[in-house]
Amino acid sequence: MTASQTPTPAEELRGAGLRVTAARVALLETVRAGDHLGVEAIASGVRDRVGHVSVQAVYEGLHALTAAGLIRRIEPAGSPARFEGRVGDNHHHIVCRSCGVVADVDCEVGEAPCLTASDDHGFAIDEAEVIYWGLCPDCSTASSAPRAL
């Protein structure tokens, strides 16, 4: 028996029923190599890999990859959408109120939904999205440092 190999981005796109293009492969690779990237950072990363690509093509590709479950879109309140490659697990996010940095937080329970609603209104709840807010270590240190006059 041979060990299973991780599928290539092209194989993942095909497996999700998506057409394989250089731009889509670059999008998937850029999102997975990044850390909760915004659209502009993703577009820049894709251009570094394949040359010119329009922002509209990036938006369309991100939509297709998100709909296929290959990437995840998060949109913290007051912030533009960000994208991550961590999918298929139950995790949440913590956002710095000052600089906007985003980090993953594993769910305490492990399986979705990790919270129970006080009233489900008859819904069959299958997911709970939690966003923690605070100050990252850098911003926390900067805000407690004495200010020069």
DSSP file with accessible surface (Angstrom, degrees, kcal/mol):
  #  RESIDUE AA STRUCTURE BP1 BP2  ACC     N-H-->O    O-->H-N    N-H-->O    O-->H-N    TCO  KAPPA ALPHA  PHI   PSI    X-CA   Y-CA   Z-CA
    1    1 A M              0   0  243      0, 0.0     2,-0.3     0, 0.0     0, 0.0   0.000 360.0 360.0 360.0 139.7    0.0    0.0    0.0
    2    2 A T        -     0   0  137      1,-0.1     2,-0.1     3,-0.0     3,-0.1  -0.726 360.0-104.6-102.8 150.9    1.3    3.5   -0.8
    3    3 A A        -     0   0   88     -2,-0.3     2,-0.1     1,-0.1    -1,-0.1  -0.439  42.6-105.2 -69.4 142.6    0.8    6.5    1.4
    4    4 A S        -     0   0  121     -2,-0.1     2,-0.3     1,-0.1    -1,-0.1  -0.456  34.5-138.0 -70.6 142.4   -1.9    8.9    0.1
    5    5 A Q        -     0   0  179     -2,-0.1    -1,-0.1    -3,-0.1     3,-0.0  -0.753  20.7-104.9-100.9 148.7   -0.5   12.1   -1.4
    6    6 A T        -     0   0  129     -2,-0.3    -1,-0.0     1,-0.1     2,-0.0  -0.549  44.5-113.2 -68.2 130.9   -1.8   15.6   -0.9
    7    7 A P        -     0   0   61      0, 0.0    -1,-0.1     0, 0.0    -3,-0.0  -0.335  28.3-115.0 -66.3 149.3   -3.7   16.6   -4.0
    8    8 A T     >  -     0   0   66      1,-0.1     4,-2.5    -3,-0.0     5,-0.2  -0.379  29.8-105.7 -73.9 160.8   -2.3   19.5   -6.0
    9    9 A P  H  > S+     0   0   30      0, 0.0     4,-2.5     0, 0.0     5,-0.2   0.906 123.6  53.9 -54.7 -39.3   -4.3   22.7   -6.3
   10   10 A A  H  > S+     0   0   22      1,-0.2     4,-2.5     2,-0.2     5,-0.2   0.917 108.6  48.2 -62.0 -42.3   -5.3   21.7   -9.8
   11   11 A E  H  > S+     0   0  102      1,-0.2     4,-2.8     2,-0.2    -1,-0.2   0.892 110.7  51.5 -65.3 -37.7   -6.6   18.4   -8.6
   12   12 A E  H  X S+     0   0   44     -4,-2.5     4,-1.5     2,-0.2    -2,-0.2   0.910 109.8  49.4 -65.6 -41.9   -8.5   20.1   -5.9
   13   13 A L  H  <>S+     0   0    0     -4,-2.5     5,-2.9     2,-0.2     3,-0.4   0.944 113.3  46.1 -61.2 -47.4  -10.1   22.5   -8.4
   14   14 A R  H ><5S+     0   0  153     -4,-2.5     3,-1.9     1,-0.2    -2,-0.2   0.922 110.3  54.0 -60.4 -43.9  -11.1   19.6  -10.7
   15   15 A G  H 3<5S+     0   0   71     -4,-2.8    -1,-0.2     1,-0.3    -2,-0.2   0.783 107.4  51.1 -62.0 -27.4  -12.4   17.7   -7.7
   16   16 A A  T 3<5S-     0   0   42     -4,-1.5    -1,-0.3    -3,-0.4    -2,-0.2   0.388 121.6-108.8 -89.1   2.3  -14.6   20.6   -6.8
   17   17 A G  T < 5S+     0   0   68     -3,-1.9     2,-0.3     1,-0.3    -3,-0.2   0.694  74.5 136.4  79.5  19.6  -15.9   20.8  -10.4
   18   18 A L      < -     0   0   33     -5,-2.9    -1,-0.3    -6,-0.2     2,-0.2  -0.766  60.8-108.9-102.1 147.5  -14.1   24.0  -11.2
   19   19 A R        -     0   0  177     -2,-0.3     2,-0.6    -3,-0.1     5,-0.1  -0.480  35.7-122.5 -69.1 137.9  -12.2   24.7  -14.4
   20   20 A V        +     0   0   47     -2,-0.2     2,-0.3     4,-0.1    -1,-0.1  -0.757  42.2 162.3 -88.4 119.0   -8.4   24.8  -13.8
   21   21 A T     >  -     0   0   36     -2,-0.6     4,-2.4     1,-0.1     5,-0.2  -0.927  50.3-115.2-129.2 159.6   -6.8   28.1  -14.8
   22   22 A A  H  > S+     0   0   69     -2,-0.3     4,-2.6     1,-0.2     5,-0.2   0.898 117.4  53.0 -60.0 -38.6   -3.5   29.6  -13.8
   23   23 A A  H  > S+     0   0   33      2,-0.2     4,-2.6     1,-0.2    -1,-0.2   0.914 109.2  47.5 -66.3 -41.0   -5.3   32.4  -12.0
   24   24 A R  H  > S+     0   0   52      2,-0.2     4,-2.5     1,-0.2    -1,-0.2   0.906 112.4  49.1 -68.0 -40.6   -7.4   30.0   -9.9
   25   25 A V  H  X S+     0   0   28     -4,-2.4     4,-2.6     2,-0.2     5,-0.2   0.946 113.2  47.9 -61.1 -44.8   -4.4   27.9   -9.0
   26   26 A A  H  X S+     0   0    3     -4,-2.6     4,-2.6    -5,-0.2    -2,-0.2   0.886 110.6  52.1 -64.0 -38.5   -2.5   31.1   -8.0
   27   27 A L  H  X S+     0   0    4     -4,-2.6     4,-2.7     2,-0.2     5,-0.3   0.950 111.3  46.1 -60.5 -50.1   -5.5   32.3   -6.0
   28   28 A L  H  X S+     0   0    0     -4,-2.5     4,-2.2     1,-0.2    -2,-0.2   0.931 115.3  46.3 -60.7 -45.2   -5.7   29.1   -4.1
   29   29 A E  H  X S+     0   0   77     -4,-2.6     4,-1.9    -5,-0.2    -1,-0.2   0.901 113.0  50.1 -64.6 -40.6   -2.0   29.1   -3.4
   30   30 A T  H  X S+     0   0    7     -4,-2.6     4,-1.2    -5,-0.2    -2,-0.2   0.934 111.7  46.6 -65.9 -46.0   -1.9   32.7   -2.4
   31   31 A V  H  < S+     0   0    1     -4,-2.7    54,-0.5     1,-0.2     3,-0.5   0.936 114.5  47.5 -62.7 -44.0   -4.8   32.4    0.1
   32   32 A R  H  < S+     0   0   89     -4,-2.2    -1,-0.2    -5,-0.3    -2,-0.2   0.820 112.5  48.8 -69.4 -28.9   -3.3   29.3    1.6
   33   33 A A  H  < S+     0   0   78     -4,-1.9    -1,-0.2    -5,-0.2    -2,-0.2   0.675 108.0  70.0 -81.6 -17.1    0.2   30.9    1.9
   34   34 A G  S  < S-     0   0   31     -4,-1.2     2,-0.4    -3,-0.5    51,-0.2  -0.139  81.5-118.8 -93.2-171.3   -1.3   34.0    3.5
   35   35 A D  S    S-     0   0  105     49,-0.1    67,-0.2    50,-0.0    49,-0.1  -0.822  82.1 -40.8-135.3  89.0   -2.8   34.9    6.8
   36   36 A H  S    S-     0   0    5     -2,-0.4    48,-0.2    -5,-0.2     2,-0.1   0.954  85.8-165.0  55.9  56.8   -6.4   36.1    6.5
   37   37 A L  E     -A   83   0A  39     46,-1.3    46,-2.4    -6,-0.2    -1,-0.1  -0.435  14.3-131.4 -79.0 147.9   -5.6   38.2    3.5
   38   38 A G  E  >  -A   82   0A  24     44,-0.2     4,-2.2    -2,-0.1     5,-0.2  -0.380  35.4 -97.0 -85.1 171.9   -7.7   41.0    2.0
   39   39 A V  H  > S+     0   0   12     42,-0.5     4,-3.1     1,-0.2     5,-0.2   0.886 121.4  52.6 -61.3 -42.8   -8.6   41.2   -1.7
   40   40 A E  H  > S+     0   0  124      2,-0.2     4,-2.3     1,-0.2    -1,-0.2   0.923 110.8  46.9 -62.4 -43.2   -5.8   43.6   -2.6
   41   41 A A  H  > S+     0   0   49      2,-0.2     4,-2.3     1,-0.2    -1,-0.2   0.899 113.7  49.2 -64.9 -38.1   -3.1   41.5   -1.0
   42   42 A I  H  X S+     0   0    0     -4,-2.2     4,-2.7     2,-0.2     5,-0.2   0.941 109.7  50.9 -66.2 -45.2   -4.5   38.4   -2.7
   43   43 A A  H  X S+     0   0    0     -4,-3.1     4,-2.6     1,-0.2    -2,-0.2   0.915 110.6  49.8 -59.1 -42.2   -4.5   40.2   -6.1
   44   44 A S  H  X S+     0   0   59     -4,-2.3     4,-2.1    -5,-0.2    -1,-0.2   0.927 111.0  49.0 -62.5 -43.7   -0.9   41.3   -5.6
   45   45 A G  H  X S+     0   0   10     -4,-2.3     4,-1.1     2,-0.2    -2,-0.2   0.886 111.3  49.3 -63.9 -38.5    0.1   37.7   -4.7
   46   46 A V  H >X S+     0   0    1     -4,-2.7     4,-2.8     1,-0.2     3,-0.5   0.929 109.7  51.5 -67.0 -42.5   -1.7   36.3   -7.8
   47   47 A R  H 3X S+     0   0   83     -4,-2.6     4,-2.1     1,-0.3    -2,-0.2   0.878 105.5  56.0 -62.5 -36.5    0.0   38.9  -10.0
   48   48 A D  H 3< S+     0   0  135     -4,-2.1    -1,-0.3     1,-0.2    -2,-0.2   0.834 115.4  39.3 -61.9 -31.3    3.4   37.9   -8.6
   49   49 A R  H << S+     0   0  111     -4,-1.1    -2,-0.2    -3,-0.5    -1,-0.2   0.844 135.9  10.3 -87.3 -39.1    2.6   34.3   -9.6
   50   50 A V  H  < S-     0   0   60     -4,-2.8     2,-0.3     1,-0.4    -3,-0.2   0.405  95.3-120.6-126.5   0.7    0.9   34.8  -13.0
   51   51 A G  S  < S+     0   0   35     -4,-2.1    -1,-0.4    -5,-0.4    -2,-0.2  -0.642  74.6  19.7  92.3-149.6    1.3   38.4  -14.2
   52   52 A H        +     0   0  164     -2,-0.3     2,-0.3    -4,-0.1    -4,-0.0  -0.278  61.5 158.8 -64.5 134.6   -1.7   40.6  -14.9
   53   53 A V        -     0   0   15    -10,-0.1     2,-0.1   -30,-0.0    -6,-0.1  -0.956  36.6-120.1-150.0 137.6   -5.0   39.7  -13.4
   54   54 A S     >  -     0   0   51     -2,-0.3     4,-1.8     1,-0.1     5,-0.1  -0.430  18.7-122.5 -77.3 155.3   -7.9   42.1  -12.9
   55   55 A V  H  > S+     0   0   45      1,-0.2     4,-2.7     2,-0.2     5,-0.2   0.886 115.1  57.4 -62.6 -37.1   -9.4   42.8   -9.5
   56   56 A Q  H  > S+     0   0  113      1,-0.2     4,-2.6     2,-0.2    -1,-0.2   0.917 105.0  50.0 -59.9 -42.7  -12.8   41.7  -10.9
   57   57 A A  H  > S+     0   0   36      2,-0.2     4,-2.6     1,-0.2    -1,-0.2   0.883 109.6  52.1 -63.6 -36.2  -11.2   38.3  -11.9
   58   58 A V  H  X S+     0   0    1     -4,-1.8     4,-2.9     2,-0.2     5,-0.2   0.949 110.2  47.8 -64.6 -47.3   -9.9   38.0   -8.4
   59   59 A Y  H  X S+     0   0  112     -4,-2.7     4,-2.4     1,-0.2    -2,-0.2   0.927 113.5  47.8 -58.6 -45.5  -13.3   38.6   -6.9
   60   60 A E  H  X S+     0   0  116     -4,-2.6     4,-2.2     1,-0.2    -1,-0.2   0.913 113.4  47.7 -63.8 -41.5  -14.9   36.1   -9.2
   61   61 A G  H  X S+     0   0    6     -4,-2.6     4,-2.8     2,-0.2     5,-0.2   0.911 110.9  50.6 -65.8 -41.6  -12.3   33.5   -8.5
   62   62 A L  H  X S+     0   0    2     -4,-2.9     4,-2.5     1,-0.2     5,-0.2   0.907 110.0  51.2 -62.4 -40.2  -12.6   34.0   -4.7
   63   63 A H  H  X S+     0   0  141     -4,-2.4     4,-2.8    -5,-0.2    -2,-0.2   0.938 111.9  46.5 -61.8 -45.6  -16.3   33.6   -5.0
   64   64 A A  H  X S+     0   0   17     -4,-2.2     4,-1.9     1,-0.2    -2,-0.2   0.920 114.0  47.2 -63.9 -43.8  -15.9   30.4   -6.9
   65   65 A L  H  <>S+     0   0    0     -4,-2.8     5,-2.3     2,-0.2     6,-1.0   0.878 114.0  48.0 -67.3 -36.7  -13.3   29.0   -4.5
   66   66 A T  H ><5S+     0   0   42     -4,-2.5     3,-1.5    -5,-0.2    -2,-0.2   0.941 110.8  50.1 -67.6 -46.2  -15.4   30.0   -1.5
   67   67 A A  H 3<5S+     0   0   79     -4,-2.8    -2,-0.2     1,-0.3    -1,-0.2   0.846 109.8  52.2 -61.2 -32.2  -18.6   28.4   -2.9
   68   68 A A  T 3<5S-     0   0   38     -4,-1.9    -1,-0.3    -5,-0.2    -2,-0.2   0.538 114.5-118.8 -81.2  -7.1  -16.7   25.2   -3.6
   69   69 A G  T < 5S+     0   0   41     -3,-1.5    -3,-0.2    -4,-0.3    -2,-0.1   0.645  81.9 118.9  79.9  15.4  -15.5   25.1    0.0
   70   70 A L  S   <S+     0   0   19     -5,-2.3     2,-0.3    -6,-0.2    -4,-0.2   0.737  81.1  17.5 -85.6 -24.4  -11.8   25.3   -0.9
   71   71 A I  S    S-     0   0    3     -6,-1.0     2,-0.4    -9,-0.1    -2,-0.2  -0.907  76.5-127.2-137.0 169.0  -11.3   28.6    1.0
   72   72 A R  E     -B   84   0A  37     12,-2.9    12,-2.4    -2,-0.3     2,-0.5  -0.964  10.7-148.2-124.1 138.2  -13.2   30.5    3.7
   73   73 A R  E     -B   83   0A 114     -2,-0.4     2,-0.4    10,-0.2    10,-0.2  -0.871  16.3-177.0-102.4 131.1  -14.4   34.1    3.7
   74   74 A I  E     -B   82   0A   3      8,-2.9     8,-2.9    -2,-0.5    -2,-0.0  -0.951   9.2-171.0-124.2 149.5  -14.6   36.0    7.0
   75   75 A E        -     0   0  104     -2,-0.4     6,-0.2     6,-0.2     3,-0.1  -0.646   9.3-160.3-142.1  82.4  -15.9   39.5    7.4
   76   76 A P    >   -     0   0    1      0, 0.0     3,-2.0     0, 0.0    -2,-0.0  -0.316  44.0 -82.2 -61.1 146.3  -15.3   40.9   10.9
   77   77 A A  T 3  S+     0   0   80      1,-0.3     0, 0.0     0, 0.0     0, 0.0  -0.192 115.9  10.1 -51.6 132.9  -17.6   43.9   11.7
   78   78 A G  T 3  S+     0   0   94      1,-0.2    -1,-0.3    -3,-0.1    -3,-0.0   0.602 112.3  99.3  74.6  11.7  -16.3   47.1   10.2
   79   79 A S  S <  S-     0   0   25     -3,-2.0    -1,-0.2    -4,-0.1     3,-0.1  -0.947  76.2-108.5-130.3 147.8  -13.6   45.3    8.2
   80   80 A P        -     0   0   98      0, 0.0    -6,-0.1     0, 0.0    -1,-0.0  -0.297  55.0 -76.4 -68.5 162.8  -13.4   44.3    4.5
   81   81 A A        -     0   0   12     -6,-0.2   -42,-0.5    -8,-0.0     2,-0.3  -0.240  48.9-165.4 -59.1 145.4  -13.7   40.6    3.7
   82   82 A R  E     -AB  38  74A  50     -8,-2.9    -8,-2.9   -44,-0.2     2,-0.4  -0.925   5.9-144.2-130.1 158.2  -10.7   38.4    4.3
   83   83 A F  E     -AB  37  73A   4    -46,-2.4   -46,-1.3    -2,-0.3     2,-0.3  -0.939  13.9-177.0-129.7 146.0   -9.9   34.9    3.1
   84   84 A E  E     - B   0  72A   7    -12,-2.4   -12,-2.9    -2,-0.4   -52,-0.2  -0.964  29.1-138.4-139.8 157.5   -8.2   31.9    4.6
   85   85 A G  S    S+     0   0   20    -54,-0.5     2,-1.0    -2,-0.3   -53,-0.1   0.520  73.9 104.0 -91.8  -6.6   -7.2   28.5    3.5
   86   86 A R        +     0   0   77    -14,-0.1     2,-0.3     2,-0.0     3,-0.1  -0.660  49.3 148.1 -81.9 105.7   -8.2   26.8    6.7
   87   87 A V        +     0   0   54     -2,-1.0     3,-0.1   -17,-0.1   -15,-0.1  -0.851  38.3  46.7-130.5 166.1  -11.5   25.0    5.9
   88   88 A G  S    S+     0   0   89      1,-0.3     2,-0.3    -2,-0.3    -1,-0.1   0.575  93.1  85.3  80.6   7.7  -13.3   21.9    7.0
   89   89 A D  S    S-     0   0   66     -3,-0.1     2,-0.9     2,-0.1    -1,-0.3  -0.808  83.3-105.5-130.4 176.4  -12.8   22.4   10.8
   90   90 A N        +     0   0   27     20,-0.4    17,-1.3    -2,-0.3     2,-0.3  -0.841  59.9 137.7-107.2  94.8  -14.6   24.2   13.5
   91   91 A H  E     -C  106   0B   2     -2,-0.9    15,-0.2    15,-0.2     2,-0.2  -0.931  32.6-154.2-136.2 163.7  -12.5   27.3   14.4
   92   92 A H  E     -C  105   0B   3     13,-3.5    13,-2.4    -2,-0.3     2,-0.3  -0.496  17.2-115.2-122.0-169.0  -13.2   30.9   15.2
   93   93 A H  E     -Cd 104 131B   1     37,-1.6    39,-3.1    11,-0.3     2,-0.4  -0.951   5.7-152.2-137.7 153.4  -11.2   34.2   15.0
   94   94 A I  E     -Cd 103 132B  72      9,-2.3     9,-2.3    -2,-0.3     2,-0.4  -0.986  19.0-162.4-123.2 135.1   -9.8   36.9   17.2
   95   95 A V  E     -Cd 102 133B   6     37,-2.6    39,-1.9    -2,-0.4     2,-0.5  -0.970  18.4-126.9-124.2 134.1   -9.4   40.4   15.8
   96   96 A C  E  >  - d   0 134B   6      5,-2.4     4,-1.1    -2,-0.4    39,-0.3  -0.665  12.1-150.5 -78.4 126.3   -7.3   43.3   17.1
   97   97 A R  T  4 S+     0   0  173     37,-3.5    38,-0.2    -2,-0.5    -1,-0.1   0.730  92.5  43.1 -67.2 -22.7   -9.4   46.4   17.6
   98   98 A S  T  4 S+     0   0   84     36,-0.4    -1,-0.1     3,-0.1    37,-0.1   0.947 130.3  13.3 -90.9 -58.7   -6.4   48.6   16.9
   99   99 A C  T  4 S-     0   0   75      2,-0.1    -2,-0.1    37,-0.0    36,-0.1   0.593  92.2-125.1-100.4 -12.7   -4.5   47.2   13.9
  100  100 A G     <  +     0   0   18     -4,-1.1    -3,-0.1     1,-0.2    35,-0.0   0.497  48.9 159.8  84.7   4.0   -7.0   44.7   12.6
  101  101 A V        -     0   0   68     -6,-0.1    -5,-2.4     1,-0.1     2,-0.4  -0.293  26.5-150.0 -60.8 144.0   -4.8   41.6   12.7
  102  102 A V  E     -C   95   0B   4    -67,-0.2     2,-0.3    -7,-0.2    -7,-0.2  -0.955  15.7-178.8-120.6 138.5   -6.8   38.4   12.6
  103  103 A A  E     -C   94   0B  45     -9,-2.3    -9,-2.3    -2,-0.4     2,-0.2  -0.957  29.0-109.0-133.7 153.2   -5.8   35.0   14.2
  104  104 A D  E     -C   93   0B  58     -2,-0.3     2,-0.4   -11,-0.2   -11,-0.3  -0.553  25.6-164.9 -78.8 145.8   -7.4   31.6   14.4
  105  105 A V  E     -C   92   0B  41    -13,-2.4   -13,-3.5    -2,-0.2     2,-0.1  -0.988  19.6-129.5-130.9 119.9   -8.9   30.3   17.6
  106  106 A D  E     -C   91   0B 107     -2,-0.4   -15,-0.2   -15,-0.2     2,-0.2  -0.403  32.3-103.2 -67.6 146.4   -9.7   26.6   17.9
  107  107 A C        -     0   0   16    -17,-1.3    -1,-0.1     1,-0.1   -17,-0.1  -0.457  19.4-137.0 -70.9 138.8  -13.2   25.9   19.2
  108  108 A E  S    S+     0   0  186      1,-0.2    -1,-0.1    -2,-0.2    -2,-0.0   0.869 103.3  39.5 -63.9 -36.7  -13.3   24.7   22.8
  109  109 A V  S    S-     0   0   74      2,-0.1    -1,-0.2     1,-0.1     3,-0.1   0.889  94.9-142.7 -85.0 -41.9  -15.8   22.0   22.1
  110  110 A G        +     0   0   46      1,-0.2   -20,-0.4   -20,-0.1     2,-0.3  -0.121  69.2  73.0 107.9 -40.7  -14.4   20.8   18.8
  111  111 A E  S    S-     0   0  124      2,-0.1    -1,-0.2   -22,-0.1    -2,-0.1  -0.836  89.0 -70.3-112.5 153.6  -17.5   19.9   16.8
  112  112 A A  S    S+     0   0   51     -2,-0.3    15,-0.1     1,-0.1     2,-0.1  -0.581 111.9  32.6 -85.4 149.0  -20.0   22.3   15.2
  113  113 A P        -     0   0   45      0, 0.0    -1,-0.1     0, 0.0    -2,-0.1   0.660  67.3-179.1 -77.7 145.2  -21.9   24.1   16.5
  114  114 A C        +     0   0   19     14,-0.2     2,-0.3    -4,-0.1    -2,-0.1   0.507  67.8  55.7 -87.3  -3.2  -19.8   24.7   19.6
  115  115 A L  S    S-     0   0   96     -6,-0.0     2,-0.5     0, 0.0    12,-0.0  -0.934  74.6-138.0-124.4 152.0  -22.5   26.9   21.2
  116  116 A T        -     0   0  141     -2,-0.3     2,-0.1    12,-0.0    -2,-0.0  -0.942  23.0-128.8-110.4 124.9  -26.1   26.2   22.0
  117  117 A A        -     0   0   49     -2,-0.5     3,-0.3     1,-0.1     8,-0.0  -0.442   9.7-133.7 -70.1 143.7  -28.6   28.9   21.2
  118  118 A S  S    S+     0   0  134      1,-0.3     2,-0.3    -2,-0.1    -1,-0.1   0.818 100.6  14.8 -67.8 -28.1  -30.9   29.9   24.1
  119  119 A D        -     0   0   89      1,-0.1    -1,-0.3     2,-0.0     0, 0.0  -0.900  64.1-170.6-146.3 113.4  -33.7   29.8   21.6
  120  120 A D    >   -     0   0   81     -2,-0.3     3,-2.9    -3,-0.3    -2,-0.1   0.506  29.5-139.4 -85.4  -2.7  -33.2   28.1   18.2
  121  121 A H  T 3   -     0   0  139      1,-0.3     3,-0.1     3,-0.0    -1,-0.0   0.791  69.6 -57.7  51.4  28.8  -36.6   29.4   16.8
  122  122 A G  T 3  S+     0   0   72      1,-0.3    -1,-0.3     3,-0.0     2,-0.1   0.449 102.4 139.8  84.3   0.1  -37.1   26.0   15.2
  123  123 A F    <   -     0   0  151     -3,-2.9     2,-1.1     1,-0.1    -1,-0.3  -0.453  57.6-130.5 -74.4 149.1  -33.8   26.2   13.2
  124  124 A A        -     0   0  100     -2,-0.1     2,-0.3    -3,-0.1    -1,-0.1  -0.823  34.3-152.3 -94.2  90.3  -31.6   23.1   12.8
  125  125 A I        +     0   0   74     -2,-1.1     3,-0.1     1,-0.1    -5,-0.0  -0.512  30.0 164.3 -73.5 128.7  -28.4   24.9   13.8
  126  126 A D        +     0   0  122     -2,-0.3     2,-0.3     1,-0.3    -1,-0.1   0.406  61.5  30.9-122.4  -1.9  -25.2   23.4   12.3
  127  127 A E        -     0   0  106    -15,-0.1     2,-0.4   -14,-0.1    -1,-0.3  -0.989  52.0-163.0-156.8 145.5  -22.7   26.2   12.8
  128  128 A A        -     0   0   18     -2,-0.3     2,-0.6    -3,-0.1   -14,-0.2  -1.000  14.1-153.8-128.4 130.1  -21.9   29.0   15.3
  129  129 A E        -     0   0  108     -2,-0.4     2,-0.4   -16,-0.1   -37,-0.1  -0.926  14.1-174.8-108.2 123.5  -19.5   31.8   14.2
  130  130 A V        -     0   0   27     -2,-0.6   -37,-1.6   -39,-0.1     2,-0.5  -0.950   9.1-171.7-119.7 134.2  -17.6   33.5   17.0
  131  131 A I  E     -d   93   0B  42     -2,-0.4     2,-0.3   -39,-0.2   -37,-0.2  -0.987  10.4-156.4-124.5 119.8  -15.3   36.5   16.7
  132  132 A Y  E     -d   94   0B 112    -39,-3.1   -37,-2.6    -2,-0.5     2,-0.4  -0.732  10.5-156.5 -89.6 144.5  -13.3   37.5   19.7
  133  133 A W  E     +d   95   0B  88     -2,-0.3     2,-0.3   -39,-0.2   -37,-0.2  -0.937  34.0 104.8-123.8 144.3  -12.2   41.2   19.9
  134  134 A G  E     -d   96   0B  25    -39,-1.9   -37,-3.5    -2,-0.4     2,-0.4  -0.946  66.5 -58.1 179.5-158.7   -9.3   42.7   21.8
  135  135 A L        -     0   0   86     -2,-0.3   -39,-0.1   -39,-0.3    -2,-0.0  -0.943  45.1-128.0-111.6 134.1   -5.8   44.1   21.4
  136  136 A C     >  -     0   0   21     -2,-0.4     4,-2.9     1,-0.1     5,-0.3  -0.231  36.8 -97.9 -68.5 166.1   -3.0   42.0   19.9
  137  137 A P  H  > S+     0   0  102      0, 0.0     4,-2.3     0, 0.0     5,-0.2   0.897 123.5  50.0 -56.0 -41.1    0.3   41.8   21.9
  138  138 A D  H  > S+     0   0  133      1,-0.2     4,-2.3     2,-0.2     5,-0.1   0.936 115.4  41.4 -64.3 -47.0    2.0   44.6   19.9
  139  139 A C  H  > S+     0   0   21      2,-0.2     4,-2.4     1,-0.2    -1,-0.2   0.865 113.1  54.4 -70.6 -34.3   -0.9   47.0   20.2
  140  140 A S  H  X S+     0   0   56     -4,-2.9     4,-1.2     2,-0.2    -2,-0.2   0.923 111.4  44.9 -63.8 -42.5   -1.5   46.1   23.8
  141  141 A T  H  X S+     0   0   93     -4,-2.3     4,-0.9    -5,-0.3     3,-0.3   0.921 113.0  51.0 -67.3 -41.6    2.2   46.9   24.6
  142  142 A A  H  < S+     0   0   70     -4,-2.3     3,-0.4     1,-0.2    -2,-0.2   0.887 109.2  50.5 -65.8 -36.5    2.1   50.1   22.6
  143  143 A S  H  < S+     0   0   67     -4,-2.4    -1,-0.2     1,-0.2    -2,-0.2   0.764 112.2  46.9 -75.6 -21.6   -1.1   51.4   24.4
  144  144 A S  H  < S+     0   0   92     -4,-1.2    -1,-0.2    -3,-0.3    -2,-0.2   0.558  89.5 103.8 -94.9  -6.7    0.4   50.8   27.8
  145  145 A A  S  < S-     0   0   46     -4,-0.9     2,-0.0    -3,-0.4    -3,-0.0  -0.462  84.2-102.2 -73.6 143.4    3.8   52.4   27.0
  146  146 A P        -     0   0  131      0, 0.0     2,-0.4     0, 0.0    -1,-0.1  -0.368  38.0-123.9 -64.9 143.1    4.3   55.9   28.4
  147  147 A R        -     0   0  216     -4,-0.1     2,-0.2    -3,-0.1    -4,-0.0  -0.727  17.4-122.7 -93.3 140.1    3.7   58.7   25.9
  148  148 A A              0   0  102     -2,-0.4    -1,-0.0     1,-0.1     0, 0.0  -0.508 360.0 360.0 -76.8 146.6    6.4   61.3   25.1
  149  149 A L              0   0  220     -2,-0.2    -1,-0.1     0, 0.0     0, 0.0  -0.506 360.0 360.0 -93.0 360.0    5.4   64.9   25.6
